[in-house]
Amino acid sequence: MAAASFCSSGVLFGARENGAFLAQFDGLRQVEKMHMPLAPTKPQGLVSTSEPKCRTIKAMASPAVSAPKRETDPKKRTVITGQGLVSVFGSDIDTFYNRLLQGESGITLIDRFDASSYSVRFAGQIRDFSSTGYIDGKNDRRLDDCWRYGIVAGKKALKDANLGPEALESLDKTRIGVIVGTGMGGLTAFSAGVESLVQKGYKKISPFFIPYSITNMGSALLAIDTGLMGPNYSISTACATANYCFYAAANHIRRGEADIMVVGGTEAAVMPVGVGGFIACRALSQRNDEPHRASRPWDKNRDGFVMGEGAGVLIMESLESALKRGAPIIAEYLGGAVTCDAHHMTDPRSDGLGVSSCITKSLEDAGVSPEEVNYVNAHATSTLAGDLAEFNAIKKVFGKNTSEMKINGTKSMIGHGLGAAGGLEAIATIKAINTGWLHPTINQDDLEPAVTIDTVPNVKKKHEVNVAISNSFGFGGHNSVVVFAPYNP
């Protein structure tokens, strides 16, 4: 289970001694670090046993290299031919992006369960979701929402790519794979199983308890339903999950192991133990009186992230395969990278080395120079430490080449989709490429003075995207960056 996998929000946990924390929660509020000697006893609870300071990292000087070159082999070039999602703004791609362009907030008070006693009572909760036509009634009643969202988004993406049931029958299904990851898995199914055990005993645990809890089931169920027999597994790297999936899927295509991959992330953690767990982490905004104004990346008055949910899935395909079957080509995936901070469970590195090196490696993999990038869909969770750490890493990589760059935060409107975040934000990035419009970062009332790149504050902007990157980072120090661009034959 990946029940303890979450996003890198900049929350710092400390060891307990006599019931009190030795270190302050400094990720959400700027406070002076407390330097205390380690207790002689073994720390207990949710802790990091490493010193919170960044360790010195030795880095070899990069050898002189020629100008970057993009992939030209149509067997290895990877294009996007379909998109599908389930979001707080519904399950239609155009509606989703239009509402983002309007600067609409999808953050509301929770009514899925009684949250009146919770210190945080709002989220990007999905309402009026329908799986009709995508999942049969019997299975639909049994499935955890995490898998329902993923299956619907996956099938919508296949349809968008002209890969309906009849089209799939004409293709070699052993060459089509699925990687749909999740940070939390079937959390409702898991919670219900534990409740049955505690209240009624083990004999009352549902036989679906384990299958519908484990994190690989999203990919498995989608493949079972569609007959896709290529590479199939899930990745769980907290809130970096979907980007890790895109990176892995592209590599399967590049190595010649698959022609088409159904890829993304899914999550459904807006439920009692999910919300309660993040409250315990002290990671969430507490603006209960103004939920729609709670998620405010880079704003001085941000106080934590806002939970969201949903699924975002792309169809990634070799250019050769897409051209052969006359598929609609929406954009091109140029490359990506994954790295680890190797620092702390929840707190980002103060030197930003893990993030900056990930961005640099993604550009190298893509065959792109920093000067070519003019749009960043940022991770931007609305946490005090995380937002600035990411921004500083962006500045470190791109330096002075930011006068024409735009960055924005999708989470300001839909909340943090955790394992699904990268999938939903990849779709927002691709729609920006296709439409020439960037959605705003809302709730930009008092911008941090250190943030000197245009964050598209509060109102959409016209912007022709040359090359875009989309960032996702997760608890555990997992960093991921993917690179998209308009498709040029």
ZAMARGU-4260 file (C-alpha; in steps of 0.2 Angstrom, whole numbers, plus 5000, padded with zeros to 4 digits):
<rodrens>
0) 5000/5000/5000 | 5005/5018/4997 | 4994/5025/5010 | 5008/5036/5017 | 5013/5043/5000
5) 5009/5061/4998 | 5015/5077/4989 | 5030/5087/4994 | 5022/5102/5003 | 5037/5108/5013
10) 5030/5101/5030 | 5043/5097/5042 | 5040/5083/5055 | 5051/5081/5070 | 5054/5067/5083
15) 5043/5067/5098 | 5050/5067/5116 | 5038/5066/5130 | 5024/5070/5118 | 5031/5086/5111
20) 5039/5089/5094 | 5057/5094/5095 | 5056/5103/5078 | 5043/5115/5072 | 5032/5113/5057
25) 5042/5126/5047 | 5036/5121/5030 | 5020/5131/5030 | 5026/5145/5041 | 5043/5153/5040
30) 5050/5151/5058 | 5068/5149/5064 | 5075/5132/5064 | 5077/5124/5081 | 5094/5115/5083
35) 5093/5102/5097 | 5104/5087/5101 | 5097/5070/5096 | 5088/5061/5110 | 5097/5045/5115
40) 5081/5035/5113 | 5075/5029/5096 | 5063/5041/5088 | 5045/5035/5086 | 5030/5040/5075
45) 5031/5048/5058 | 5049/5055/5058 | 5064/5058/5048 | 5080/5051/5056 | 5091/5062/5045
50) 5097/5079/5049 | 5086/5092/5041 | 5100/5102/5033 | 5104/5098/5015 | 5120/5087/5013
55) 5134/5093/5002 | 5132/5085/4985 | 5147/5083/4974 | 5144/5086/4956 | 5155/5083/4941
60) 5157/5097/4929 | 5147/5094/4913 | 5158/5090/4898 | 5156/5102/4883 | 5142/5097/4873
65) 5135/5101/4856 | 5118/5110/4853 | 5104/5099/4859 | 5095/5088/4846 | 5078/5082/4846
70) 5073/5064/4842 | 5070/5062/4823 | 5066/5043/4822 | 5047/5041/4820 | 5049/5024/4830
75) 5055/5034/4845 | 5047/5051/4843 | 5032/5051/4855 | 5016/5060/4852 | 5000/5063/4861
80) 4985/5057/4852 | 4971/5057/4865 | 4966/5064/4882 | 4954/5060/4895 | 4950/5066/4912
85) 4938/5067/4927 | 4939/5083/4937 | 4930/5095/4948 | 4925/5104/4932 | 4917/5088/4925
90) 4924/5075/4912 | 4924/5085/4896 | 4941/5092/4891 | 4935/5108/4883 | 4924/5112/4898
95) 4938/5109/4910 | 4950/5120/4901 | 4937/5134/4898 | 4933/5135/4916 | 4951/5136/4920
100) 4953/5150/4908 | 4938/5159/4916 | 4948/5158/4933 | 4934/5149/4941 | 4937/5140/4958
105) 4931/5122/4960 | 4935/5122/4979 | 4920/5121/4990 | 4914/5114/5007 | 4915/5095/5008
110) 4898/5087/5009 | 4902/5069/5004 | 4904/5066/5023 | 4901/5076/5039 | 4917/5086/5040
115) 4909/5099/5053 | 4921/5093/5067 | 4936/5094/5055 | 4948/5109/5056 | 4948/5109/5037
120) 4931/5107/5029 | 4934/5111/5011 | 4942/5103/4995 | 4941/5101/4977 | 4927/5088/4979
125) 4920/5080/4963 | 4901/5080/4961 | 4889/5073/4949 | 4901/5060/4942 | 4894/5047/4931
130) 4902/5032/4924 | 4887/5027/4913 | 4893/5019/4897 | 4910/5016/4904 | 4908/5004/4918
135) 4894/4991/4920 | 4882/4994/4935 | 4888/4979/4945 | 4906/4983/4945 | 4902/5002/4947
140) 4894/4999/4964 | 4909/4989/4970 | 4923/5000/4964 | 4933/5013/4974 | 4931/5030/4966
145) 4950/5030/4963 | 4947/5016/4950 | 4931/5023/4943 | 4939/5039/4939 | 4954/5031/4931
150) 4944/5019/4920 | 4932/5033/4914 | 4947/5045/4910 | 4957/5030/4902 | 4942/5026/4891
155) 4938/5044/4886 | 4957/5046/4881 | 4956/5030/4870 | 4940/5037/4862 | 4948/5054/4859
160) 4963/5045/4851 | 4951/5035/4839 | 4955/5019/4849 | 4937/5013/4852 | 4933/4994/4854
165) 4932/4991/4835 | 4948/5000/4832 | 4958/4991/4845 | 4952/4974/4838 | 4962/4979/4822
170) 4978/4982/4832 | 4991/4971/4840 | 4985/4973/4858 | 5002/4966/4865 | 5009/4982/4858
175) 4998/4993/4869 | 5001/4996/4887 | 4994/5004/4902 | 5002/5014/4916 | 4990/5023/4927
180) 4997/5027/4944 | 4990/5033/4961 | 4998/5040/4976 | 4985/5033/4989 | 4976/5019/4980
185) 4959/5013/4985 | 4958/5023/5001 | 4939/5021/5003 | 4940/5002/5000 | 4954/5001/5012
190) 4946/5011/5026 | 4930/5001/5024 | 4939/4985/5026 | 4948/4991/5042 | 4931/4996/5049
195) 4924/4979/5045 | 4938/4971/5054 | 4937/4982/5069 | 4918/4982/5071 | 4913/4965/5065
200) 4928/4954/5064 | 4939/4947/5050 | 4925/4936/5043 | 4915/4951/5038 | 4930/4959/5027
205) 4924/4960/5009 | 4933/4949/4997 | 4936/4964/4986 | 4946/4973/5001 | 4963/4969/4995
210) 4960/4970/4976 | 4952/4986/4977 | 4964/4994/4989 | 4981/4990/4980 | 4988/5003/4969
215) 4991/4993/4954 | 4973/4990/4951 | 4969/5005/4941 | 4981/4999/4927 | 4975/4981/4929
220) 4956/4985/4928 | 4958/4996/4912 | 4968/4983/4903 | 4956/4969/4908 | 4942/4979/4902
225) 4950/4984/4885 | 4961/4968/4882 | 4977/4978/4881 | 4991/4966/4884 | 5007/4977/4883
230) 5018/4984/4898 | 5006/4986/4913 | 5010/4992/4930 | 5007/5007/4942 | 5019/5019/4949
235) 5016/5027/4966 | 5028/5042/4969 | 5015/5052/4979 | 5011/5068/4970 | 5024/5066/4956
240) 5015/5049/4951 | 5008/5054/4934 | 5023/5062/4928 | 5033/5047/4933 | 5021/5037/4923
245) 5023/5048/4907 | 5042/5046/4908 | 5041/5027/4910 | 5028/5025/4896 | 5039/5036/4884
250) 5054/5025/4887 | 5044/5009/4883 | 5040/5017/4866 | 5058/5023/4863 | 5064/5006/4867
255) 5052/4998/4855 | 5043/4988/4868 | 5026/4997/4864 | 5018/5007/4851 | 5004/5015/4861
260) 5003/5018/4880 | 4988/5023/4890 | 4996/5034/4904 | 4991/5045/4919 | 4986/5046/4937
265) 4970/5044/4947 | 4966/5049/4965 | 4950/5049/4976 | 4956/5054/4994 | 4943/5067/4998
270) 4936/5055/5012 | 4937/5055/5031 | 4954/5047/5033 | 4962/5056/5018 | 4957/5073/5024
275) 4960/5068/5042 | 4978/5062/5038 | 4983/5078/5029 | 4976/5088/5043 | 4987/5078/5055
280) 5002/5083/5043 | 4997/5101/5046 | 4999/5103/5027 | 4982/5110/5022 | 4975/5128/5021
285) 4962/5132/5034 | 4953/5145/5025 | 4936/5137/5030 | 4927/5154/5028 | 4934/5157/5010
290) 4937/5140/5002 | 4938/5147/4984 | 4952/5159/4990 | 4962/5146/4999 | 4973/5139/4986
295) 4985/5154/4982 | 5002/5149/4975 | 5016/5162/4977 | 5004/5174/4987 | 5012/5180/5003
300) 4996/5175/5013 | 4996/5156/5007 | 4994/5144/5022 | 4994/5127/5014 | 4987/5117/5000
305) 4970/5112/4996 | 4965/5094/4993 | 4958/5089/4976 | 4954/5073/4966 | 4951/5066/4949
310) 4960/5057/4935 | 4970/5063/4920 | 4976/5051/4906 | 4985/5053/4890 | 4987/5042/4875
315) 5006/5042/4871 | 5010/5034/4854 | 5025/5032/4843 | 5024/5044/4828 | 5026/5030/4816
320) 5010/5021/4824 | 5000/5038/4824 | 5004/5042/4806 | 5001/5024/4801 | 4983/5024/4808
325) 4979/5042/4804 | 4977/5047/4822 | 4974/5065/4828 | 4991/5072/4834 | 4988/5084/4848
330) 5005/5088/4854 | 5023/5080/4856 | 5031/5073/4871 | 5049/5078/4870 | 5056/5071/4885
335) 5057/5070/4904 | 5067/5066/4920 | 5065/5060/4937 | 5076/5063/4952 | 5076/5062/4971
340) 5080/5076/4984 | 5088/5062/4996 | 5085/5075/5010 | 5068/5073/5020 | 5052/5065/5019
345) 5041/5080/5017 | 5053/5096/5016 | 5061/5102/5000 | 5079/5104/4999 | 5083/5122/5003
350) 5096/5123/4989 | 5084/5116/4976 | 5096/5105/4969 | 5084/5090/4966 | 5072/5101/4957
355) 5084/5111/4947 | 5094/5095/4941 | 5077/5087/4937 | 5073/5101/4925 | 5090/5101/4917
360) 5090/5083/4914 | 5072/5084/4907 | 5078/5097/4894 | 5093/5086/4890 | 5082/5071/4887
365) 5070/5082/4876 | 5085/5089/4866 | 5079/5106/4871 | 5089/5122/4876 | 5083/5132/4891
370) 5081/5147/4879 | 5067/5137/4870 | 5056/5135/4885 | 5043/5149/4887 | 5030/5141/4898
375) 5030/5131/4915 | 5015/5123/4922 | 5021/5123/4940 | 5019/5111/4954 | 5014/5127/4965
380) 5004/5119/4979 | 5002/5135/4989 | 5014/5130/5003 | 5026/5142/5010 | 5042/5132/5008
385) 5037/5123/4992 | 5032/5137/4981 | 5048/5147/4983 | 5059/5132/4982 | 5052/5127/4965
390) 5053/5145/4959 | 5071/5147/4964 | 5075/5131/4955 | 5066/5138/4939 | 5076/5154/4940
395) 5092/5144/4943 | 5090/5134/4927 | 5083/5147/4916 | 5093/5162/4923 | 5090/5178/4913
400) 5080/5169/4899 | 5063/5172/4908 | 5058/5189/4901 | 5046/5180/4889 | 5042/5165/4901
405) 5025/5162/4909 | 5022/5151/4924 | 5005/5147/4931 | 4997/5136/4945 | 4982/5125/4940
410) 4980/5120/4958 | 4974/5137/4962 | 4958/5132/4955 | 4956/5113/4956 | 4966/5110/4972
415) 4980/5097/4973 | 4975/5080/4964 | 4989/5071/4973 | 4993/5056/4961 | 4982/5063/4948
420) 4989/5081/4948 | 5002/5078/4935 | 4989/5070/4923 | 4977/5084/4925 | 4991/5097/4923
425) 4998/5089/4908 | 4981/5091/4900 | 4981/5109/4905 | 4998/5111/4898 | 4993/5103/4881
430) 4977/5114/4880 | 4988/5129/4882 | 4999/5123/4868 | 4983/5120/4857 | 4973/5136/4861
435) 4987/5149/4863 | 4979/5154/4880 | 4986/5152/4897 | 4974/5150/4912 | 4977/5162/4926
440) 4984/5158/4943 | 4970/5164/4954 | 4970/5172/4971 | 4986/5182/4967 | 4983/5197/4979
445) 5000/5200/4986 | 5014/5191/4976 | 5030/5186/4985 | 5043/5199/4979 | 5055/5186/4975
450) 5043/5179/4961 | 5049/5189/4946 | 5042/5178/4932 | 5024/5182/4926 | 5013/5170/4935
455) 4998/5175/4924 | 4989/5183/4939 | 4970/5181/4940 | 4966/5184/4922 | 4970/5173/4907
460) 4984/5178/4894 | 4987/5175/4876 | 5003/5166/4874 | 5011/5156/4860 | 5019/5141/4868
465) 5036/5136/4860 | 5041/5122/4873 | 5032/5119/4889 | 5037/5109/4905 | 5026/5103/4918
470) 5033/5100/4936 | 5027/5088/4949 | 5035/5084/4966 | 5031/5072/4979 | 5033/5067/4998
475) 5049/5057/4999 | 5058/5070/4988 | 5052/5063/4972 | 5054/5075/4958 | 5048/5074/4940
480) 5047/5085/4925 | 5040/5082/4908 | 5042/5092/4892 | 5029/5095/4879 | 5028/5105/4863
485) 5017/5108/4848 | 5019/5094/4835 | 5029/5099/4820 | 5030/5085/4806
</rodrens>
